[in-house]
Amino acid sequence: MIRLDGVTKRYPGQTDPAVDNLSLSVEDGEIVVLLGPSGCGKTTTLRLINRLIEPTEGRIFLNGEDVTQADPDELRRRIGYVIQQIGLFPHMTIEANVGLIPRALGWDKKRIQTRVEELLDLVGLEPAAYRRRYPKELSGGQQQRVGVARALAADPPAMLMDEPFGALDPITRERLQDAFLELQEQIGKTIVLVTHDLTEALKLGDRIAMLGQHAKLVQYDAPATILAEPADDFVASFVGAGAAMRRLRLVEAGSIGLEAVEEVPAGSPAVRTAQSLYEALDAMLRAGTAGVVVTDDSGDPVGSLSWSTIVRETPHPEPENRPENDSEADMAGGR
């Protein structure tokens, strides 16, 4: 859906390029996270995709079409854009903000109204209660939901998100991340998301593009591979200590070898097959047991999982020269 082919950005008066010969492909319906230290070119790369910044060299493709020479305004109408500051117009109602791009595309009023109602409902905001409000009347989390709705208004094939949850408090951020993943299951958009937060990248990304200075692509892999097999010392340092525990969040309890069980013993902790191994371990620790029963969504047992099985079936070789603690990892990763 999105492909960068040898894209470079040089600013006048600067010796080093901001983005240096970056080639990257994003598949249809995939969430790709651009991750790396501050100042490495993540946001610049994002803005190059929709040509808010013009590339010095290279080509950009959207759904197979070379858009490097396309009209930039037309291109941006085909790509949703969500930023950390949200960027809602304070003098416009929520309805007007969400309907901005459809109006620019010449949609009629009835079609815009229908689309606004659909999207507000989709992001969990009751249209009758919110459409006439102004941004200042909404919480930060609600405003961010409106920002996502606006980016989806013209049903673009792709979306760009620049630290969309970075300005929110931790509890609101986690809730919105969960809501975002549920929304993605329904809409299946192609998304490129920028973050400097490793935990967020692991949670949201189908693949993670680890960028070094000048947006050099150091590793491009699934989150579990990034944790288990860092490409070099730079990636290992950015991942930092605790990679094994982070990896447990990515593996579902029902995906590894389960022992047979016919019923859930009284008082035994239980987790669903789609829950993570991290949650299974947490259940064991809370109950003071060495195992947990794994059930399907109906609550019927499908097997049991022991502490030793988790250790045996999720090996994690520690890379050499790994930092000894998270503080060292944060410093090494530039966070």
C-alpha positions in Angstrom: 0.0 0.0 0.0 2.9 2.4 0.8 6.4 2.1 -0.5 9.4 4.4 -0.1 12.1 3.8 -2.7 15.5 5.4 -1.9 13.9 8.5 -0.3 16.3 11.1 0.9 15.7 14.5 2.5 18.4 17.2 2.7 17.8 20.6 4.1 19.8 23.6 2.8 22.9 24.4 4.9 23.0 21.0 6.6 25.8 18.6 5.9 24.0 15.4 6.9 20.6 14.4 5.4 17.6 14.2 7.7 16.6 11.0 5.9 19.2 9.1 4.0 18.2 6.7 1.2 15.3 5.1 3.0 13.5 2.2 1.3 10.4 0.7 3.1 7.3 -1.1 2.2 4.0 -1.3 4.2 1.5 -3.9 3.3 -2.2 -3.4 2.9 -4.0 -3.4 6.3 -0.8 -3.4 8.3 0.3 -1.2 11.2 3.9 -0.3 10.9 5.6 1.6 13.7 8.5 3.9 13.1 10.6 3.6 16.3 13.9 5.2 17.2 15.7 7.8 19.3 14.7 11.4 19.3 15.8 13.3 16.2 16.4 10.3 14.1 14.0 11.3 11.4 10.8 9.5 12.3 8.4 12.4 11.9 10.3 13.7 8.9 9.7 10.3 7.2 6.1 10.4 8.0 5.7 13.9 6.5 7.6 12.8 3.4 4.9 10.1 2.8 2.1 12.7 2.3 4.6 15.3 1.0 4.1 17.8 3.8 7.9 17.8 3.2 9.1 17.3 -0.3 11.8 14.6 -0.8 15.1 15.6 -2.2 15.6 12.2 -3.9 13.7 9.0 -4.3 10.1 8.0 -5.1 7.0 7.4 -3.0 4.2 5.0 -4.0 0.6 4.7 -2.7 -1.2 1.6 -3.8 1.2 1.1 -6.6 1.0 4.7 -7.9 4.0 6.9 -8.0 2.8 10.0 -6.2 6.1 11.8 -6.1 4.9 14.1 -8.9 1.2 14.1 -8.0 -0.7 17.1 -6.7 0.2 17.2 -3.0 -3.2 18.5 -1.9 -4.9 15.7 -3.7 -2.5 13.2 -2.2 -3.2 14.4 1.3 -6.9 14.0 0.8 -6.2 10.3 0.2 -4.1 9.8 3.3 -5.5 10.3 6.8 -3.2 12.2 9.2 -3.4 12.2 13.0 -0.9 14.2 15.1 -0.1 14.4 18.8 -1.5 17.9 19.2 -4.7 16.6 17.5 -5.1 19.9 15.6 -8.8 20.4 15.9 -10.1 23.8 14.9 -11.3 25.4 18.1 -13.9 27.7 16.5 -15.6 24.7 14.7 -18.0 22.2 16.1 -17.0 18.5 16.3 -19.3 17.9 13.3 -17.6 20.6 11.3 -14.1 19.3 12.2 -14.9 15.7 11.2 -16.6 16.8 8.0 -13.7 19.1 6.9 -12.2 16.9 4.2 -15.5 15.6 2.8 -16.6 19.2 2.4 -13.4 20.0 0.6 -14.1 17.1 -1.7 -17.5 18.4 -2.6 -19.7 15.9 -0.8 -23.3 17.0 -0.3 -24.6 18.0 3.2 -26.6 14.8 3.7 -23.7 12.5 2.8 -21.4 14.5 5.2 -23.9 14.3 8.0 -24.3 10.6 7.6 -20.6 10.1 7.5 -20.0 12.2 10.6 -22.5 10.2 12.5 -21.0 6.9 11.4 -17.5 7.9 12.5 -18.5 9.4 15.8 -20.3 6.2 16.6 -17.3 4.2 15.4 -14.9 6.0 17.8 -17.3 5.7 20.7 -18.8 9.2 20.8 -22.6 9.4 20.7 -23.3 11.7 17.7 -26.3 13.3 19.4 -24.3 14.2 22.4 -21.0 15.4 20.8 -21.6 16.6 17.2 -22.6 20.2 18.3 -19.9 20.5 20.9 -16.6 22.4 20.5 -13.2 20.9 21.1 -12.7 22.8 24.4 -15.7 21.0 25.8 -14.1 17.6 25.3 -11.4 15.8 27.3 -8.0 15.1 25.8 -9.0 11.5 25.1 -12.2 12.5 23.5 -10.5 15.1 21.3 -8.0 12.4 20.2 -11.0 10.2 19.2 -12.3 13.1 17.1 -8.9 13.5 15.5 -9.0 9.8 14.4 -12.6 10.2 13.1 -11.5 13.2 11.1 -8.6 11.3 9.6 -11.0 8.6 8.5 -13.7 10.9 7.1 -13.0 10.5 3.4 -12.3 6.7 3.9 -8.6 7.0 2.9 -6.7 3.8 2.1 -3.9 4.8 4.4 -3.4 6.7 7.7 -0.3 8.4 9.2 -0.2 8.9 12.9 2.5 11.0 14.6 2.7 10.0 18.3 -1.2 10.1 18.5 -1.3 9.1 22.2 1.8 10.8 23.4 0.2 13.8 25.1 -2.3 11.7 27.2 -1.9 10.4 30.7 -0.9 6.8 31.0 -4.4 5.4 31.9 -6.1 7.3 29.1 -3.3 6.4 26.6 -3.7 2.7 27.4 -7.5 2.8 27.0 -7.2 4.6 23.7 -4.6 2.2 22.4 -7.0 -0.7 23.2 -9.8 1.2 21.5 -7.6 1.9 18.5 -6.8 -1.8 18.1 -10.4 -2.7 18.3 -11.2 -0.1 15.7 -8.5 -1.4 13.4 -10.0 -4.8 13.5 -13.1 -3.3 12.0 -11.6 -0.9 9.4 -8.4 -2.7 8.5 -6.5 0.5 7.4 -2.9 0.6 6.4 -1.2 2.7 9.1 2.2 4.1 9.7 2.6 5.3 13.2 5.5 7.2 14.9 6.4 6.7 18.5 9.4 6.9 20.8 7.7 4.5 23.3 8.9 0.9 23.0 5.9 -0.5 24.9 3.5 1.3 22.6 5.3 0.1 19.5 5.2 -3.5 20.8 1.5 -3.3 21.5 0.3 -1.6 18.3 2.7 -2.7 15.6 2.4 -5.6 13.2 5.9 -4.7 12.3 8.4 -2.3 13.7 10.9 -0.3 11.7 13.9 0.5 13.9 15.5 3.7 12.6 19.0 4.9 13.5 20.3 8.4 12.8 19.3 10.0 9.5 16.4 7.4 9.4 18.7 4.6 8.5 16.7 1.4 8.6 18.5 -0.9 11.1 15.8 -3.6 11.5 12.4 -4.2 10.2 10.6 -7.1 11.9 7.7 -8.3 13.9 7.7 -7.1 17.5 8.6 -10.5 18.9 11.6 -10.8 16.6 12.8 -7.3 17.5 12.8 -8.5 21.2 14.2 -11.9 20.6 16.7 -11.3 17.8 17.9 -7.7 17.8 19.9 -7.0 14.7 22.8 -5.3 16.4 23.9 -3.6 19.6 22.0 -0.4 18.8 18.7 -2.3 18.7 19.6 -4.4 21.8 20.4 -1.1 23.6 17.1 0.5 22.6 15.1 -2.6 23.6 17.0 -2.7 26.9 16.7 -4.9 29.9 13.5 -6.8 30.4 13.1 -7.8 26.8 12.1 -11.3 27.9 9.2 -10.1 30.0 8.1 -7.7 27.2 8.1 -10.6 24.8 5.7 -12.5 27.1 3.1 -9.8 26.4 3.2 -10.7 22.7 2.7 -14.5 22.9 -0.9 -15.8 23.4 -1.4 -18.4 26.1 -3.2 -20.7 23.7 -0.3 -20.6 21.2 2.1 -22.9 23.0 1.9 -26.5 24.2 -0.9 -27.0 26.7 -1.4 -30.0 28.9 -4.8 -31.8 28.8 -7.4 -30.8 31.3 -11.1 -31.8 31.5 -12.4 -29.1 33.9 -11.3 -26.1 35.8 -10.3 -27.1 39.4 -12.0 -25.1 42.1 -9.9 -22.0 43.0 -7.5 -22.5 40.1 -6.7 -19.3 38.2 -7.8 -19.2 34.5 -7.0 -17.1 31.5 -8.4 -17.2 28.0 -6.5 -18.5 25.0 -6.1 -15.0 23.5 -4.6 -13.6 26.7 -0.8 -13.2 26.9 1.7 -15.3 28.7 2.5 -12.3 30.8 -1.2 -12.3 32.0 -1.0 -16.0 32.6 2.1 -15.6 34.8 0.4 -12.7 36.6 -2.6 -14.9 37.4 -0.2 -17.6 38.8 1.6 -15.2 41.0 -1.6 -13.7 42.4 -3.0 -17.2 43.1 0.2 -18.6 44.4 0.2 -21.5 42.0 2.6 -22.9 39.5 0.0 -23.3 36.8 -3.1 -21.8 35.2 -6.0 -23.2 33.3 -6.5 -21.9 29.7 -10.1 -21.6 28.6 -11.9 -20.6 25.4 -14.1 -17.5 25.1 -17.0 -19.5 26.5 -15.1 -20.5 29.6 -14.6 -24.1 28.7 -11.1 -25.4 29.5 -8.8 -26.2 26.6 -5.7 -27.1 28.6 -3.4 -26.1 31.4 -0.2 -24.1 31.3 2.6 -24.3 33.8 5.4 -22.0 34.7 8.0 -24.5 33.5 6.2 -24.8 30.1 6.4 -21.0 29.6 10.1 -21.0 30.4 10.8 -24.0 28.2 8.8 -22.9 25.1 9.7 -19.2 25.0 13.5 -19.2 25.2 15.1 -15.8 24.9 18.8 -15.7 24.3 20.2 -12.5 25.8 22.2 -10.4 23.4 25.7 -9.5 24.4 26.4 -6.1 25.9 22.8 -5.7 27.0 22.4 -2.8 29.5 22.0 -4.0 33.0 18.8 -1.9 33.8 16.0 0.1 32.2 17.6 3.4 33.0 20.7 2.5 31.0 18.5 1.3 28.2 16.6 4.5 28.1 19.8 6.5 28.0 21.2 4.3 25.2 17.9 4.5 23.3 17.7 8.3 23.5 14.3 8.2 25.2 
